[in-house]
Structures are given as structure tokens and as C-alpha cells.
Amino acid sequence: MNSVLSAKHLNKYFYDPDTFQVLRDVTFDVQKGEFLAIVGKSGCGKSTLLYLLSTMDTEYEGQIEMAGTKLTGRSQDFLAHFRNEHLGFVFQFHFLLPEFSALQNVMLPGLKLGKYSEKEVEERAMEKLRLIGMAEYARKPASKLSGGQQQRVAIARALINDPTIIMGDEPTGNLDRANSENVFAIFRELAAGGQTIITVTHDPDFAAGTDRIIEMSDGQIISGH
């Protein structure tokens, strides 16, 4: 099996106002092309876990390795570059720049990575917009798109650098049923094409359609190692 993410014995504490252990000995691997859902009640630690895996939070015990690279103990600069190259993010709220066009929004992480010329980044961005069925809206300002369309543009943006993993934090949390199904279908298709996806979700229908569900309770994985 081709593991793209390995989390070993993750422990995480919050110290304010009292010491509270939010993750307890969390260990699991994710394989390339796997579509994984992390579920559990609010406060079970699933969003905290995603935050650690995203390399944004480096205060933890244990070890995280991604794409064959040990990420624990690395500098912020190293992690920022690694994130931009290897991770794509889709949040509950799309965080698009409203005055920028759909295309410009998708291009941003590509320009930041600096691996391709601006023209190449634009071509790649158009390709991603085509992939999610939004090519005809490429020149439209993000503020003029519907919520479902904005979330699809956010997925294209997450894809621009061909990330090792796409991480979604409640990616359908702000969408109605039809748009949720649309976003799910895009994720399903991406996974079929070999894209690894990890999503935290409250939506049981969304979770049920993924390849694997990790259920958490009180900071521990209770099923789905």
C-alpha cells in the first residue's frame, strides 16, 4: 500500500484555563487515492486533528509524516512551503477574494508556489475550473457567484498545485442538499482519479459515501483505524 500520511501517537493539550487533553494517542495512516471522513460529536477533537495534520498547529506530541517527509519539528518556513505544494484546503466558508474573478482566485496558490510561469498557472487554473464544471464562470467576480459555485471554485483553488492531499473542514457545512451532493460528487470523482481527500464532516450522508470513516470521541479514534 502507498501511504501518503502517517500520524503516530498524537497527543494534544489545551492549557487555558485548565489543562485539557483534546487528542489522545491518535494513530492512523492514509493511503494514496483514499477518500476519508473524520466524524464525531462537536468537541470530540476532529477539527483539532485536522488542524495538526494541516501543519498549522505544531504544538503536539507524536509524529506526522506526509508524502515521505517528516513534518514534526520543522520550521514554520519549511511548513508554509510544504503546505502550499502538498496540501489543498476546502473550508466550510470558501474564503474567496470577492473582487477577484473565479480564475484569479484559483491562480493564487499557484502563483505563490512559483513553480510555473503566470501563463502556465492560468492554463492550469482553467483546467481545474473545467474539471469542476465552472469554466464558463472563469471571468466572473467571486462575489457574483452563488454559494455552491463559490465552493466549487474553492475546490479548484485547492487543486491548483496538484496537492498530495486535499483537506476539507465541513466542506458542505454551508450548502443546501443539492449543492452538497454536487460537491460530494466532485470529491468522489477526484478520489477516483487518485486524489487523496480527508474531510471532517457532520453530514452522515456525505460520510457514508466516502471510502472510510474514522469516528472520534473524547479525543480518541473509536472506530475506523
C-alpha positions, 0 to 999 in steps of 0.5 A: 500500500502507498501511504501518503500520511502517517500520524503516530501517537498524537497527543494534544493539550489545551492549557487555558484555563485548565489543562485539557487533553483534546487528542489522545494517542491518535494513530492512523495512516492514509493511503494514496487515492483514499477518500476519508471522513473524520466524524464525531460529536462537536468537541470530540477533537476532529477539527483539532486533528485536522488542524495538526495534520494541516501543519498549522498547529505544531504544538503536539506530541507524536509524529506526522509524516506526509508524502515521505517527509517528516513534518514534526519539528520543522520550521514554520518556513519549511511548513508554509512551503510544504503546505502550499505544494502538498496540501489543498484546503476546502473550508466550510466558508470558501474564503474567496477574494470577492473582487477577484474573478473565479480564475484569479482566485484559483491562480493564487496558490499557484502563483505563490508556489512559483513553480510555473510561469503566470501563463502556465498557472492560468492554463492550469487554473482553467483546467481545474475550473473545467474539471469542476464544471465552472469554466464558463464562470472563469471571468466572473467576480467571486462575489457574483457567484452563488454559494455552491459555485463559490465552493466549487471554485474553492475546490479548484483553488485547492487543486491548483498545485496538484496537492498530495492531499486535499483537506476539507473542514465541513466542506458542505457545512454551508450548502443546501442538499443539492449543492452538497451532493454536487460537491460530494460528487466532485470529491468522489470523482477526484478520489477516483482519479487518485486524489487523496481527500480527508474531510471532517464532516457532520453530514452522515450522508456525505460520510457514508459515501466516502471510502472510510470513516474514522469516528472520534470521541473524547479525543480518541479514534473509536472506530475506523483505524 
